[in-house]
Amino acid sequence: MSHAAGWAMAVVNRCAVGIYPAQKLLDWALALELDIDAGGAREPCLYLIPDYDTEEEAEEILEEVYETIFEAELDFWHRDTGTWPAERTYPVFRKWFEVRFYPLIQDLVGEEITTTEVDEEFIGELRTALEGQEPRP
C-alpha cells in the first residue's frame, strides 16, 4: 500500500510565488565575497500570496508585495543594508530574481495550519537554531 493512499489532501486558499536568485543577485553576492554555493544558491524561497485566476493577476499581486520580498531576500543573503542596491523598484526586482508562480497549494499534513509572527526575537532564535548547520548563502 502506498503512503498516499492513507493521507488526506486539502487545497489551501493561497497560491505561492517562488523567488530564485538571478545572475544579478549572484554577481552582487560574489562582489561582496559572500560564500555562495552555485548549486544551492539556486534554491527558491516560496512566499504564499492570495489566490489568483490569471498570470496577469498574479503579476499584479507580486507588484504589490515585491518590496517586502526584495528586502527579505537581501536580508537573508546579507544583513548589511548599506550594501543593498539603492534602487529597489519592481523592474530592478525582476532583474535580481527569477519568479515562478504556483497556482495550487495542496496540504498533505491534515493538521491546522498555524502562523508565527516574524519579529527580531524570532529571527534571532531561528539564527541560533541554525548555527552549525549548512548556511544558505
C-alpha atoms as one frame of an Amber mdcrd trajectory, in Angstrom:
protein
   0.000   0.000   0.000   1.402   3.387  -0.902   1.736   6.143   1.686  -0.510
   8.403  -0.377  -3.463   6.053  -0.025  -3.900   6.826   3.678  -3.251  10.555
   3.528  -5.899  13.240   3.429  -5.360  16.072   0.987  -6.736  19.588   1.156
  -6.244  22.571  -1.113  -5.028  25.693   0.687  -6.683  29.003  -0.189  -3.349
  30.503  -1.127  -1.034  30.408  -4.089   2.730  30.768  -3.951   5.475  32.606
  -5.720   8.925  31.055  -5.913  11.784  33.542  -5.811  15.009  32.303  -7.387
  18.260  34.283  -7.347  19.085  35.605 -10.813  22.606  36.237 -12.068  22.403
  39.903 -10.988  21.955  38.854  -7.344  24.696  36.235  -7.593  27.079  38.836
  -9.067  26.279  41.156  -6.135  26.919  38.328  -3.658  30.221  37.460  -5.322
  31.301  41.126  -5.308  30.719  41.128  -1.539  32.740  37.919  -1.302  29.816
  36.085   0.266  30.331  32.348   0.490  27.866  31.056  -2.045  27.438  27.604
  -3.431  26.326  27.979  -7.038  24.093  24.894  -6.859  22.499  25.669  -3.503
  22.166  29.325  -4.374  19.592  28.407  -6.999  17.094  27.038  -4.471  13.957
  29.178  -4.261  12.219  30.763  -1.329   8.457  30.349  -1.510   6.039  33.056
  -0.422   2.324  32.498  -0.039   0.174  35.035  -1.847  -3.599  35.423  -2.319
  -5.431  33.248  -4.809  -5.333  34.451  -8.391  -7.079  33.384 -11.580  -4.706
  34.614 -14.286  -0.979  35.177 -14.749  -1.715  38.901 -15.086  -3.466  38.902
 -11.706  -0.501  37.070 -10.181   1.841  39.756 -11.562  -0.371  42.483 -10.055
  -0.213  40.780  -6.662   3.560  40.442  -6.926   3.895  44.137  -7.784   2.017
  44.931  -4.558   4.285  42.802  -2.346   7.642  42.743  -4.155   9.273  45.293
  -1.817   8.755  43.043   1.200  10.122  40.042  -0.698  13.062  42.042  -2.100
  14.123  43.191   1.374  13.603  39.737   2.917  15.763  38.141   0.239  18.510
  40.759   0.508  18.477  40.429   4.299  18.753  36.674   4.002  21.801  36.995
   1.763  23.492  39.870   3.616  22.183  41.785   6.646  24.186  44.975   5.954
  21.564  47.229   4.340  24.317  49.595   3.221  25.353  47.035   0.613  21.869
  46.628  -0.821  21.054  48.233  -4.165  19.796  51.801  -3.652  17.199  51.397
  -6.386  14.728  48.672  -5.461  11.970  49.190  -7.996   9.878  46.400  -9.488
  11.944  46.310 -12.703  15.132  46.005 -10.613  13.495  43.230  -8.554  12.711
  41.324 -11.758  16.382  41.627 -12.815  17.675  40.352  -9.468  15.216  37.462
  -9.134  13.597  34.886 -11.340   9.955  34.328 -10.467   7.736  31.288 -10.775
   4.087  31.236  -9.760   2.495  28.194  -8.138  -1.295  28.436  -8.508  -2.243
  25.409  -6.413  -1.027  24.565  -2.922  -2.048  21.168  -1.580  -1.752  20.350
   2.106  -0.936  16.721   2.846  -0.402  17.191   6.585  -4.010  17.115   7.743
  -3.378  19.408  10.717  -4.398  23.005  11.175  -2.009  25.479   9.571  -0.576
  27.897  12.109   1.474  31.046  11.717   4.208  32.632  13.781   4.780  36.382
  13.852   8.236  37.061  12.458   9.991  39.680  14.565  13.595  40.341  15.563
  13.351  37.919  18.518  12.031  35.131  16.267  14.759  35.790  13.681  17.416
  35.688  16.418  16.076  32.371  17.716  15.990  30.981  14.192  19.573  32.049
  13.500  20.695  30.492  16.808  18.916  27.232  15.972  20.548  27.113  12.547
  24.100  27.752  13.759  26.333  24.882  12.868  24.104  23.785  10.011  24.961
  24.344   6.376  24.017  28.026   5.846  22.256  29.315   2.766  24.382  31.993
   1.082
